Amino acid sequence: MNMALIENRTFAEIAVGDTASLVRELTYKDVEVFAAMSGDVNPMHVDAAFAKSDVFHRIVADGMWAAR
């Protein structure tokens, strides 16, 4: 696991053209926690047996995960 250092910048330190990114791997635990916190327990997100018969053939993350 690559643990990059996150550095904060003040507004005054940000310049036009600066960029930043954060990459994180989604785990099944993340999917479970999101389902519990949001109340969205759609079986395609939390039930492996159901998800096998779905269009993706596996558990998929809720689309709102990408919005965070």
C-alpha positions in Angstrom: 0.0 0.0 0.0 1.4 3.4 -1.0 0.8 5.9 1.7 1.4 9.4 0.2 1.8 12.4 2.4 -1.1 14.9 2.2 0.0 18.5 2.5 -2.5 21.3 3.2 -2.1 24.7 1.5 -3.7 27.9 2.5 -5.8 29.8 0.0 -2.9 32.3 -0.5 -0.5 29.4 -1.5 -2.8 28.1 -4.3 -1.8 29.4 -7.7 -3.5 29.3 -11.1 -2.4 26.0 -12.8 -1.8 24.1 -9.5 -3.2 20.6 -9.5 -3.9 18.0 -6.9 -5.3 14.4 -6.9 -6.2 11.7 -4.5 -6.4 8.1 -5.5 -8.0 5.4 -3.3 -9.0 1.8 -3.9 -12.6 1.0 -3.1 -12.9 -2.0 -0.8 -15.9 -4.2 0.0 -15.8 -2.8 3.5 -16.3 0.7 2.0 -19.3 -0.6 0.1 -20.8 -2.1 3.3 -20.2 1.1 5.3 -21.7 3.2 2.6 -24.8 1.0 2.4 -25.2 1.2 6.2 -24.7 4.9 6.4 -26.9 5.8 3.4 -29.6 3.2 4.0 -29.2 2.0 0.4 -29.0 -1.8 0.8 -29.7 -2.6 -2.8 -28.8 -6.3 -3.3 -26.5 -5.4 -6.2 -24.3 -3.6 -3.7 -24.4 -6.0 -0.8 -25.6 -9.4 -1.8 -23.0 -11.5 -3.7 -25.4 -14.2 -4.6 -27.9 -11.7 -6.1 -25.2 -9.7 -7.8 -24.0 -12.8 -9.7 -27.3 -12.8 -11.6 -27.2 -9.1 -12.2 -25.9 -7.4 -15.4 -22.4 -6.8 -13.8 -22.2 -10.4 -12.4 -20.5 -9.1 -9.2 -21.1 -6.6 -6.4 -20.8 -3.0 -7.6 -20.4 0.2 -5.6 -23.3 2.7 -5.4 -22.9 5.4 -8.0 -22.8 8.0 -5.3 -19.5 6.7 -4.2 -17.9 8.6 -7.1 -19.6 11.8 -5.9 -17.7 12.0 -2.6 
